[in-house]
Amino acid sequence: MADYVSRVIELCEAKNPGESEFHQTVEEVLESLRPVIEQHPEYEECALLERLVEPERGVTFRVVWVDDEGKVQVNKGYRYQFNSAIGPYKGGLRFAPNVYPGIIKFLGFEQIFKNSLTGLPIGGGKGGSDFDPNGKSDAEVMRFCQAFMTELYRHIGPYTDVPAGDLGVGAREIGYLFGQYKRIVDRFDGGVLTGKGLSFGGCLGRTEATGFGIVWYAEEMLKANGESMKDKVVAISGFGNVSWGTAWKLQQLGAKLVTISGPDGYIYDPEGITTDEKVAYLLELRGSGKNICAPYAEKFPEATFVAGKKPWNVAADFNCKVDLFMPCAMQNDVHMEDAKNIVASGAKFYCEGANMPTTNDALEYLIKEMTAVGPAKAANAGGVATSCIEMGQNSGHAVFDREKVYEQLHGIMVNIYKACADAGEKYYGDRNAIVKGANIAGFEKVADAMMAQGLV
Ligand code: 2IT
């Protein structure tokens, strides 16, 4: 008979048919937990893994709003509250046309381990809608957010569930969502949402926190292998908030970022996205609402736009050297053929930025072939960690200064790296086994808490 881990993976697939992204992360996480599970037969006796893969609660709801033409629009809304063993559910909202339960569940499941890795008291959850904010007017976005919150408000609260942004949900959307929440409950519950504007309880540094954290994590990974960020040539995908924060921190550490990408293709800038003007332009590009990166090459003529391609073969496309690849766009951005190009480029390092940007087979191949590979749920945990700092700020009616937030965030990222490497060493005899190590380190605290709290 198959072992406990394999049986739960199969069971989860059978219970959630067609939800391939959810199945992908469950398989990746549970497979790497095997050496821990083997040491704890009591986990099977109390069905710990079966409980871990079953959200504590999930709601699906109708969102009705009226567009600028007066036409009635109907979208689906979701919130999956996955695990509250170590704190209130915490995790973003994603607005994108491809959103369906398989995507929200994969994100919610990942969030359990990521949030645990931060060392802060936050559980895992995720939500969103199949609403596409691209091309919508400001008024349409506001009406949609108000309609969405009119249902969501009954499921969230500063000590219950604290949503934030994700793809398609930035400061503007959080503002509209917060305004509607406050209107309904008639209370200034600042800590009910994070990523708020600075004038109403937002935390300095939150916007760049995810990107900064990713680079600090990657820096630890490089240092552990005897190298530094200085003068490293870096290729990333994406051009949103995460990519912007990543670009900014890479610039500060003296690395040379040579690519960004969008749904339209990728940009290669041989001189590097290394000036204040170029880094700031990334925000402008995202803010244009067109969801394309091609205009970068019009603004900065030394750059080339490559239509319809991803940056994973940039080394061969432009005969350039790359030291570090960092997918910062979205899930399943790097497939096996991309992984082969990345390895063929001679790059030694790969660090995920977006959630689950690598397919499971590609990830395994990269781990086998490269010096070190950093996992998203550890590397991008700085965003949610800073969200938790925002929650603390709100509950204490305080305002923390930017440098203090950066200092705390940097410390958190260093600790997360160490936790991953320690677990890699303990269970796999390898301090570079940080992909598996991240799953284990995140799991251990949640498992402890679940065991202590009985069969719930
Ligand atoms: O994927 C993520 O960690 C987020 N979208 C941020 C979650 C949060 O609550 O700040």
Residues whose N, C-alpha, C, O or C-beta is under 5 A from the ligand:
A	BS01	2IT	K90 G91 G92 V162 P163 A164 G165 D166 N380 G383 V384 S387
